[in-house]
Amino acid sequence: MPRRSGLLRWSAGILAVALAAAQPAAATAGPSRADDFVVYGFSQSDVHEEDPQVYELDPDTTIRAIGKWSTAGDEAADYDFAQIDRYHAQGITFMGSGTASVIFPKDFATAEIFDDMSTRDADGVPVPHDEFGFPEPARRGNIFNPKYREYLLSWARIQVDGGVDGLNLDEVNAGFSGGSKYGFNGNEGFDDYAIADFNRYLLAKYPAFTAADWTSRFGMTGDNILRRDVPAGDLTANFNYRDYLRAGGWNRDPLNAANPLAPEWGRVVANRMYAEDTSFTATYIRRYWKEIVDELRAYARRTRHRGLLISSNGLWPYVDFNSVGMYPWNPDEQTPDFRGADYVPVVDGHLDGAKSLQSQYRHLKEQSARIAGHVPVVVFIDWPNDMMTDYLALPPQERKDYWRIFGAEAYANGIFPAFHLKDTVGSPTATDLGMMDFFRTHTRFYKDHRAIFKDNAIGARTVRAGAAGVAASLLVQRGTGRRSIHLVNHNYDRGIVPQSGFTVEADLDSCPRRVSLISPDFASPTSPAFSCRHGRLKLTVDRLDYYDVIRL
């Protein structure tokens, strides 16, 4: 049947939510605790589709089982919610999801509403995002607009009503890049809603400033200066940041270092909300993000009598777990080419297993703790980008080795990999690539030993491996204090080079009574020879293929 116009669809969705809320909701069990998850999958389908690979992998959860990334998803009829029961029958937690920033004209009834929902440049013009390559025009939605936030909540509530256990909101702060039109220089987000909030931010930050102070500190002029006696949102009588940028010649490059107000505005880092960032954009995005999260959790409690798991792409506060997309041009490592951490290391089409990602994974874990507290961190290969392209193009054995090495290295540093099953752009699936048998057998190790991998912190003590190319780490479990040493082999040349007969030493707070060694690479635990005196542990590892875990 033909689809209704955007506003009618949005209005119908809100009416459906209201009617659902008016009916007595049956009490349902709450979702699993994210702290209990050990095996994650990544398989994203459109809202009406289902991926049978999930049932074969049988993970604790997929970080985005379905995703509203198109014009479908504004109505309950768009969804196949029946699959949630099939997830639950296997004990799999079902995460709904959607883009928190991409919008299309068909989402709304009129061009005027679409314009009002859209982000704008420093000249007040909506910013196109043709770089997506969608068949219809795409823009970014404006999180500073209360009507846009309500639009996000309207389709999210539909997913809650449908029975999802959680929601993953993607690209929350993506409406500030400027897109390809401006070379991603940050010329975006300068609509009336945002610059009115900017006035409020400046007035609150500098409560004692006089007109002379605004002029001397920021170069504001008498005809465009902040005033306390005029509403902050009156952009005719009060300060108008767009006019200020045009007067300074920065309207095409508003984050230019010559702009005195650029540090106050802040530079938005995509999919990151750093704890120490107190600039305007970070302060208000964080505030509106919290409003959205609080409302969704309250709605689930009120209408479904249950909790709701929340996640987002990147590192964000107020979440139950952080799901970090791995893509080029990330901020996780400073590199000469500005591409950031190389999460899928490939040389000449072959896996560079000699590289270690220990420092990059630890950086993500440490930043997440600063931002969100001690919540799980899971990494997934994001798409479409060349990291995913390189992964898909690896020779079959090396594609499995990626998970044996770099998936293991995530576990070894207290975070989790999401095993890749499927994206939404038609790339080969795990089944197409012949990966499913491997995934089933490989993840069995982590399921069988899940108690070891939950809620770990990086130990403060150093672990020394007596073999070159072995990344070693000490994990200490919160609550229990259980310790484990993790060894990842990076001796690799188009295949793993096993290591044998080497020593491992660690300085511990106390000596263990017993030591055992387990690995996904062999069937049974072993008991390595060890000695320990005054906390100085020394043991011998007979063999390391890809990954060994030493339980203390």
C-alpha positions, 0 to 999 in steps of 0.5 A: 500500500502507498506510504503516508506523508511524513507528518501524517506518519509521524503524527500517527506514530505519536497517536499510536504511542499515546493509545498504547500508553493508555492501555494497561501494559502487561508486566514483563521481565526486564532485560539482561544486565549488560554486565553479564554480556560476554559474546556480542554479535553485530548484525544490523537489519532494516526494521522489517527484516531478520537475520537467521545467522544470529540464532546460529551464533547465539550471542548474548546480544547483537548491538543493533538487531534492527535499525531505523536508517531509512524512511521506514520505522516511523510506524509500528506497522513498519516493524517485524517485532515477532522476531523478539520472541525468537531472540528471547527463546534463545536467551538473546537480548534484543537491541533496537536502534536507529540513526539519531541524526540522519533525516530525509524529506519523506520523514516530514509532511512539508519542506518547511518542517524538514528545513526546521528539523535540519542543521544549518551552516553559519549563513543559516542555510541547511547543510546537505549530506550528499556524501551518504550516496542515498537516492534521496536528499539526506541531512542531519537532524538538529538535536538542539530543536525540541521538536526534533528531539520529540521526533526521535523519541516518537519512533524510539517509543514505537520500538519500546512498545514493540518489546525491544530490550534496549535501544542503540542510538547511532551518530548522536552528535553527527550534525556538526561536521559541515559534511562534504560541502565544507570539507568537514570543517565544522560549519554546521549546527548554527541554526536559531535553536543552537545559537540561542542556547549559545547565548544562554551558555555564555551568560551562565559562564560569565555572569559578571561580564559587562558590555565592556567585557564582552567587547574586550574579551570576544570582540563583540560590537555595540550593535551585536552584543550579549544582553541580560535584559533581553531574552537569550532567544531573541536573536534580533535584539540580543547577540546573534552568533551568525552575524558575528561570524559574518562580520569576522569573515568566519562564516565559511570556517567558523572554527577558525583559530582567529575566531575568539568565540571558537573555543567557547563553541567547541569542536565536536568530535564525532561519536565521542563525548569526552568527560573533560569537554565543557565547551558549549556544544559538549555541554548542551549535547550532553544535556539533551542526550541525557534528556532523551535517555532519561525519557526513554527509560522512564517511558519503558518503566511507565508503559512496559514496567521494565528497564531499558538498555541504552547504547550509542555508537562511540563513547557516551555517558548515561549508557549501559554499554558503549558500542564503539564503531571502528572506522578510519579518521578516528580520534583514538590514536594520533597518526601522521596521516590523521587516520587514527587507530588502525583497527583492521591492520592489513598490508598488501591485502593480507592481515598484519597480525604482527601489530598489537591493538593493546594500547588502542583498546586500553585507550577506549576502555579508559576513556569510557570509564571517564565518560560513562563509568564502569560499563562494558565497551564493545568494538565493532567494524563499522561500515561502509569504509575501507576497514570493513572493505579490507576485512571482507577482502582478507583470505578466508584463513586470515579473516578467521585469524583477525578474530583469533588475534584482535578479537582475543586482544579485546578480551585480553584488555577488558573489552569485547569484540562484536563478531561481524555477521551482516551489514545493511549495504549488501556486503557478503554476510558471515554465511557467504564468507564461510565464517559461521562454523568458525564463529560457533566453535570459536565463541564457545570458549568465551561462553564456557568461561564467561565468568573470567571475562566479565567486569574486568579492570586493567591490573596495575602490575606489569606482566613480562613475557619471555618471548618477543611479539607477545602482548601480555596483560593482567586483568583484575575482576571487580568485586571478586578480585580474581586475577588472570594473565592474558597472552596474545601472540603477534608472531604472524606472517600470513599465518600464526607462528606458535611460541613455546617454552617461554617464561612469564613473570608478574609482580603481584600483590599476593601469590596465587595458590593455583595456576591453570592455563586455558585457551580457545586453541586447545581443548583442556586446561593445563597446569603450567609449572610456576613459582611465587615468592613475595608476590613475584610470580614466574611460570613457564608457558609450554605453548602459545598459538593465538591466545592463552589465559592464565587463571591465578 
